[in-house]
Amino acid sequence: MPSRPSTEQRLRKLLEAVEILHSHDSGLFQDRVLTACQHLFPETSNSFELWHRADGSHEGAMNVPYGTSDMEERFRIIGELAPKQNPIFPHLVAGVTDPLRLSDHTTLREIRRTEFFDMVFKPADLKYQVAIPVQTESHVGGITFNKGGTRDFTTQEMELIRILGRHTALAHRTSRVLAAAQSQRESVEAVDHLHLRRAGFTRRECEVIRWMGEGKRDKEISIILGISHRTVSDHVRSVLVKLGVENRTAAVAALRRM
């Protein structure tokens, strides 16, 4: 039987998992989430699932070792059963942000009586689950850590999952900003900045001005343009000085008149 990882080994794995989450040029967000979870706890299987608040539609991905032939159908059925039979789900809807351990909300005997257990836990010989809540304006859901064996998730493991959850939320927000930026990239690249250049603005200031006009804050602009937050703030200050205004709202109004 393999020995448990030491605290130092777990912390090293946590830092590496966080790095995976924030590697935004390395594939889809949901794939990075599953990779990061597996890296931190190789003994678990994981899922990333979201339900649309308006129509209840279900999306996501999982690496639970089910038979590949029925994976798509199984995922669909899980999406229907979880809101009704997983005791964790009501807490996700209620807006809980800390990790949720299934055993804190039900017993193994009780969960075994459900169709949810037969569809999710039994085929992969799972007994224990922890969920990291994921909340957006349009969706509610979570990232799950699932495992079998005889030992539930410990307090120390829950703390590691909590830290990973905070970074997951941050990486998720950043991914959404980048996705929005990508969808507008072609129109941004097509914008003729000649009139702004003639007015005395640098090329980079023109790029910052474009995103100021879209209502983006300095941090978001820094992510979109791939430059530091401080550099963006310096460009914004320079734009305000050149326009002779005191704040962003006045700057955007002046630029629109131009």
C-alpha positions as CSV (number, residue, x, y, z in Angstrom):
1,M,0.0,0.0,0.0
2,P,1.6,3.3,-1.0
3,S,2.4,5.8,1.8
4,R,0.5,9.0,2.1
5,P,2.2,12.1,0.7
6,S,3.9,14.4,3.2
7,T,2.6,17.9,3.9
8,E,5.5,19.3,2.0
9,Q,4.7,17.1,-1.0
10,R,1.1,18.1,-0.9
11,L,2.0,21.8,-0.8
12,R,4.3,21.4,-3.8
13,K,1.6,19.6,-5.7
14,L,-0.8,22.4,-4.8
15,L,1.5,25.1,-6.2
16,E,1.9,23.1,-9.4
17,A,-1.9,22.6,-9.6
18,V,-2.4,26.4,-9.3
19,E,0.1,27.0,-12.0
20,I,-1.9,24.6,-14.3
21,L,-5.1,26.5,-13.6
22,H,-3.6,29.8,-14.5
23,S,-1.9,28.6,-17.7
24,H,-4.5,30.3,-19.9
25,D,-2.7,29.5,-23.1
26,S,-2.7,25.7,-22.4
27,G,-6.1,24.5,-23.6
28,L,-9.7,24.8,-22.4
29,F,-10.4,25.9,-18.9
30,Q,-12.4,22.8,-18.0
31,D,-9.5,20.5,-19.2
32,R,-7.1,22.5,-17.0
33,V,-9.4,22.1,-14.0
34,L,-9.5,18.3,-14.3
35,T,-5.7,18.2,-14.9
36,A,-5.1,20.4,-11.8
37,C,-7.4,18.2,-9.6
38,Q,-5.7,15.0,-10.7
39,H,-2.3,16.6,-10.1
40,L,-3.2,17.5,-6.5
41,F,-5.0,14.3,-5.7
42,P,-4.0,11.5,-8.2
43,E,-6.1,9.0,-6.1
44,T,-9.3,10.8,-7.0
45,S,-11.4,11.2,-10.1
46,N,-13.1,14.5,-10.9
47,S,-15.8,16.3,-12.7
48,F,-16.5,19.9,-13.7
49,E,-20.2,20.5,-14.1
50,L,-22.4,23.6,-14.6
51,W,-26.2,24.0,-14.7
52,H,-27.8,26.9,-16.5
53,R,-29.9,28.9,-13.9
54,A,-32.6,29.6,-16.5
55,D,-33.3,26.4,-18.3
56,G,-31.4,23.8,-16.2
57,S,-29.2,22.7,-19.1
58,H,-26.1,20.8,-18.1
59,E,-22.5,21.0,-19.4
60,G,-19.0,20.1,-18.4
61,A,-16.5,17.3,-18.4
62,M,-15.3,14.4,-16.2
63,N,-12.5,11.9,-15.9
64,V,-14.4,9.3,-13.7
65,P,-13.4,5.8,-15.0
66,Y,-16.8,4.7,-16.5
67,G,-17.1,2.7,-19.7
68,T,-16.4,5.0,-22.7
69,S,-19.3,3.6,-24.7
70,D,-22.0,5.2,-22.6
71,M,-20.1,8.2,-21.2
72,E,-22.2,10.8,-23.0
73,E,-25.5,9.3,-22.0
74,R,-24.3,8.8,-18.4
75,F,-23.2,12.4,-18.2
76,R,-26.7,13.5,-19.4
77,I,-28.5,11.4,-16.8
78,I,-26.1,12.6,-14.0
79,G,-27.1,16.1,-15.0
80,E,-30.7,15.3,-14.4
81,L,-30.2,13.3,-11.1
82,A,-27.7,15.5,-9.3
83,P,-30.0,18.5,-8.6
84,K,-32.6,16.1,-7.2
85,Q,-30.6,13.5,-5.3
86,N,-27.2,14.8,-4.4
87,P,-27.5,16.4,-0.9
88,I,-24.7,18.9,-1.9
89,F,-26.6,20.5,-4.7
90,P,-29.0,22.7,-2.6
91,H,-26.0,24.2,-0.9
92,L,-24.5,25.1,-4.3
93,V,-27.7,26.8,-5.3
94,A,-27.8,28.7,-2.0
95,G,-24.5,30.3,-2.8
96,V,-22.1,28.4,-0.5
97,T,-18.5,29.2,-1.5
98,D,-16.5,26.8,0.7
99,P,-15.8,23.2,-0.3
100,L,-18.6,20.7,0.6
101,R,-17.9,17.2,1.8
102,L,-20.7,14.8,1.0
103,S,-20.4,12.9,4.3
104,D,-21.2,16.2,6.2
105,H,-24.6,16.2,4.6
106,T,-25.6,12.6,4.4
107,T,-24.5,9.0,5.2
108,L,-23.2,6.4,2.9
109,R,-26.3,4.3,3.8
110,E,-28.7,7.0,2.7
111,I,-26.9,7.9,-0.5
112,R,-26.8,4.2,-1.5
113,R,-30.6,4.2,-1.7
114,T,-30.6,6.7,-4.5
115,E,-30.5,6.3,-8.3
116,F,-27.7,8.9,-8.2
117,F,-25.5,6.5,-6.3
118,D,-26.2,3.7,-8.8
119,M,-25.3,6.0,-11.7
120,V,-22.4,7.9,-10.2
121,F,-20.7,6.1,-7.4
122,K,-21.4,2.4,-7.8
123,P,-19.9,1.8,-11.4
124,A,-16.6,3.4,-10.4
125,D,-16.6,2.0,-6.8
126,L,-16.7,5.5,-5.2
127,K,-17.7,6.3,-1.7
128,Y,-16.5,9.8,-0.9
129,Q,-17.0,13.2,-2.6
130,V,-16.0,16.8,-2.1
131,A,-17.4,19.6,-4.3
132,I,-15.9,23.1,-4.9
133,P,-18.8,25.4,-5.7
134,V,-18.7,27.4,-9.0
135,Q,-21.0,30.4,-9.4
136,T,-21.5,32.7,-12.3
137,E,-24.3,35.1,-13.3
138,S,-25.8,32.5,-15.6
139,H,-24.7,29.1,-14.1
140,V,-24.3,27.2,-10.9
141,G,-22.3,24.0,-10.4
142,G,-19.1,22.6,-9.0
143,I,-15.9,20.7,-9.3
144,T,-15.9,17.3,-7.6
145,F,-13.2,15.1,-6.1
146,N,-14.4,11.5,-5.8
147,K,-12.7,8.4,-4.4
148,G,-13.3,5.0,-3.0
149,G,-11.3,3.2,-0.3
150,T,-11.9,3.3,3.5
151,R,-10.8,6.9,4.3
152,D,-12.8,10.1,3.8
153,F,-11.2,13.4,2.9
154,T,-9.3,14.8,5.9
155,T,-9.4,18.3,7.3
156,Q,-6.0,19.0,5.8
157,E,-7.1,17.8,2.4
158,M,-10.2,19.9,2.7
159,E,-8.0,23.0,3.3
160,L,-5.9,22.2,0.2
161,I,-9.1,21.8,-1.8
162,R,-10.4,25.2,-0.4
163,I,-7.2,27.0,-1.6
164,L,-7.4,25.3,-5.0
165,G,-11.1,26.4,-5.2
166,R,-10.2,30.1,-4.7
167,H,-7.6,29.9,-7.5
168,T,-10.2,28.0,-9.7
169,A,-12.7,30.9,-9.2
170,L,-10.0,33.4,-10.1
171,A,-8.9,31.4,-13.2
172,H,-12.5,31.0,-14.3
173,R,-13.1,34.8,-14.2
174,T,-9.9,35.4,-16.1
175,S,-10.8,32.8,-18.7
176,R,-14.2,34.6,-19.2
177,V,-12.4,37.9,-19.7
178,L,-10.0,36.4,-22.2
179,A,-12.9,34.6,-24.1
180,A,-14.8,37.9,-24.3
181,A,-11.6,39.6,-25.6
182,Q,-11.0,36.9,-28.2
183,S,-14.5,37.3,-29.5
184,Q,-13.9,41.0,-30.1
185,R,-10.3,40.7,-31.3
186,E,-11.0,40.9,-35.0
187,S,-13.1,44.1,-34.6
188,V,-10.4,45.6,-32.4
189,E,-7.6,44.8,-34.9
190,A,-9.7,46.4,-37.7
191,V,-10.1,49.7,-35.8
192,D,-8.3,52.6,-37.5
193,H,-6.4,54.5,-34.8
194,L,-5.0,57.1,-37.2
195,H,-7.1,59.9,-35.8
196,L,-5.9,59.1,-32.3
197,R,-2.3,58.8,-33.4
198,R,-2.6,62.3,-35.0
199,A,-4.0,63.6,-31.7
200,G,-0.8,62.6,-30.0
201,F,-1.5,59.2,-28.5
202,T,0.9,56.3,-28.8
203,R,0.0,53.0,-30.4
204,R,-0.3,51.3,-27.0
205,E,-2.4,54.1,-25.6
206,C,-4.7,53.7,-28.6
207,E,-5.1,50.0,-27.6
208,V,-5.8,50.9,-24.0
209,I,-8.3,53.6,-25.1
210,R,-10.2,51.0,-27.2
211,W,-10.7,48.8,-24.2
212,M,-11.5,51.8,-21.9
213,G,-14.4,52.5,-24.3
214,E,-15.6,48.9,-23.8
215,G,-15.8,49.5,-20.1
216,K,-12.9,47.3,-19.1
217,R,-11.0,48.1,-15.9
218,D,-7.2,48.3,-15.7
219,K,-6.8,44.7,-14.5
220,E,-8.9,43.3,-17.4
221,I,-7.0,45.4,-19.9
222,S,-3.7,44.1,-18.6
223,I,-4.9,40.5,-19.2
224,I,-6.2,41.2,-22.6
225,L,-3.1,43.0,-23.8
226,G,-0.6,40.8,-22.0
227,I,1.0,43.6,-20.1
228,S,1.3,44.5,-16.4
229,H,-1.5,46.1,-14.4
230,R,0.9,49.0,-13.5
231,T,1.8,49.6,-17.2
232,V,-1.9,49.9,-18.0
233,S,-2.5,52.3,-15.2
234,D,0.4,54.4,-16.4
235,H,-1.1,54.5,-19.9
236,V,-4.5,55.5,-18.5
237,R,-3.0,58.3,-16.5
238,S,-1.2,59.5,-19.7
239,V,-4.5,59.4,-21.6
240,L,-6.2,61.5,-19.0
241,V,-3.5,64.1,-19.0
242,K,-3.5,64.4,-22.8
243,L,-7.3,64.8,-22.8
244,G,-7.2,67.2,-19.9
245,V,-9.7,65.3,-17.9
246,E,-9.7,63.9,-14.4
247,N,-11.4,60.5,-14.7
248,R,-12.2,57.6,-17.0
249,T,-15.8,58.6,-17.6
250,A,-14.8,62.0,-18.8
251,A,-12.1,60.5,-20.9
252,V,-14.4,58.1,-22.7
253,A,-16.9,60.9,-23.3
254,A,-14.1,63.1,-24.7
255,L,-12.8,60.3,-26.9
256,R,-16.3,59.6,-28.3
257,R,-16.6,63.3,-29.3
258,M,-13.3,62.9,-31.1
